[in-house]
Amino acid sequence: MARCKRACDVIRLPRTIQLDRSDNVIFAPAAVPGEWAVTGTFVFAGRESDSLNRKEQIAFRSGFLGIESFGWSTLVTVTLVRPQDRDDATQILAQQLVDRFGAPDMAAALPAASEEMALAEELCQGHAEGTLIALHRTTAEDGIREQFRTLKPRDTTAFSAAYLGGHDKAFHMVETDEEAEEHFDLAAFMEGKKTS
């Protein structure tokens, strides 16, 4: 019975993750890796797409909202947490709704924050810890639509690294002792372009 109680107390929430530095380039601001996240679609409610600047449009299409930084993340990772962690995250988000969105007080903000956290928890249900989730938003006649994709970590491979958590890079550079068959001298090539 005690084992079931401990297992039932564990829930899943999304946390922001960066596999490379691209989020820092495409979002303004980018989320801090490791913070709790929600979809953040409410940020775009009632806004016309042509009123969004370029980085806001990218955040609209593919960003999860980090609840502390209020920055954006392309990916989140499913994380096992305690109910207390969810409650703490709900308080943080509620305070953000007061500070950034004009909610009159915490009592008014908490139901909205609780709903967002419940949606984030539901998104992670049924997924193993470490599963990556990506988001794609579109505008439809009836509002904003969200689609989600998941990427599960692979077992350790020859190319994986611990910091990737089982998510390998698309390319892997390997040093070799073999001589290249062709040699291209970029400096000479550029010099030739200048003189021609």
N, C-alpha and C positions, 0 to 999 in steps of 0.2 A: 504494500500500500504506500509506504514512504517513497519507494522508487517511482511509482506512478505519479505521486504528488510532485516530486521534483521534475519529472519529465513534462508534466502538464503545465508547470510554472514557466517553462522555457518557451519563449515566443521568438518570432523572426521579424527583424526590421531591416530596411535598406540603409546601408552606409555608403557614403561617397568614396570613390576610388579613382586613382589616376594611374594608368598603365604607362603613360608617357606625358610629355609637357603640353600636348595639344590643347587641353582645356584652358590653359593659361593664355593661349593665343586667341582662341575663338570666342571665349566668354568674357564679359565684363560685368561683374567680377566672376572669377572661377571659384568653385567651392573648395574648401580646405579638405584634403583627403582625410577620411575617417570620421566625418561628422554625420549625424543622422540626417536622413533625407526624406522628402515627400515628393510627389510628382510636381507640385508647384503650379499646376494649371490655373489655379485661382488667380495667380499674378496677372494672367492675360485676359481674364474675364471682362467682357465689356469693352475691350480695346480693339480697334480696327487694325488689321494686319499692316496697312500702309502707314500707320502711325508709329510702327516699330522701327528702330534703327537696325542696321545690319546685324550687330551682335545680339540684339534682342530677338530678331527673327531666327537666328540660329538657336538661341535658348528656347524659343517657342517650339521649334521643330524637334529638338532632341535633348533638352536639358531637364535633369532632376534638380530640385532646389535643396541646397544644404541649409538646414534650419538655423544654424548659428551665424554663419557668414552671409547668408542670403545670396550666396553665389551658386553657380551652376556646374553640374557635373554630367558628362556624357554617359557614364556608367555608375551603377550602384552594385554593391555586393551584399548578398543575403547573409545576415549575421544573427547568431543566436544570442538572445538577451533575456533579462529578467523583466517581469512586469514593472518593477520599479524604474528600470531604464526607460521604458515606454512612457511612464508617468512623468519622469523628469524631462524627456524630450517634448512631451505635450505642453508642459509648463513653459519651456523655452520658446516653442512656436507660438503659444498664446501671447507671450510678452512681445514677440516680434509683430504680431497682429495689432497690438496696442501701439507700439512704437512706430511702425511703418505704414500701417493701413488705417489708422484712426479708429480702431475699436475703442469704445468709451472706457472700458475697464477690463480687468482679467475675467470677471464673471461673465461678461459678454463674449470675450474672446475664447474662453475655454471650450465651449461646445464646438466651435468651428475648428479649433486646433485638434480636438479629440476626433472629429470626423476625418480630418486629413491623416492623422496618425493611424486610424483604423483602416483607411484605404491603403496606406503604406504597408501595414501589417498583412492585409489581405493579399496584396501583390506578392508578398514573399511566401505565403502559405504553399506548402507542397513542394517547395524547392529546397535542395540541400544547401547546407552552409557553404559559402564560397561561390555559389552560382552568381554569375554576372547578369544584370538585367539592363537592357537598353530600351529607350522610349522613342516613339515617333508620334508627333502630334500633327493633326491636320484640321483645317476649318471645314465644317460641313454646314448645310442649311440649318440643322437643328442645334448647332453649337460646335464645341471643340471635341474632336475624337482623339483617343489615345490608343496606340497599339504598342505591345511590349514584345521583346525578343529576349530569349535567355541563352547564355553560353555557359556550359558547365565546365569546370576545370578538368583537364586531362590528367591522367596519371603522370608521374615524373617521366620525362623523356630525356634524351641526350642533350636536348637544347633548352630545357626549361631551367628556370632559376628560381630560387626561393622567394625573392621579392615579387615575382609575378604570380605567386600562389597557384601555379599549375596552368596559367594562361600564357602560352608561348607567344613569342614575337612572330610577326609575319616573316621576317628575314633574320638570318643568323649568320654573322660573319665568322669565317673560319680561316685561321692562318695556315699556310701551306708552304712546303719547301720547294714545290714545283716552280719552274721558271715560266713566266708568262710567254706565250708564243708571240704576242704582239706587244710593242712598246709605243705608247703615245706620249709625246712630249707636249704638254699643254702650254708651257711657257713659249716654246718655239712656235707653236701654232698661233698663239695670240700675237706674238711679235710679227709674224707673217701677215696677219689680218691688219695690223696697224700700218704696215708699209704698203699694202696694196690699195 
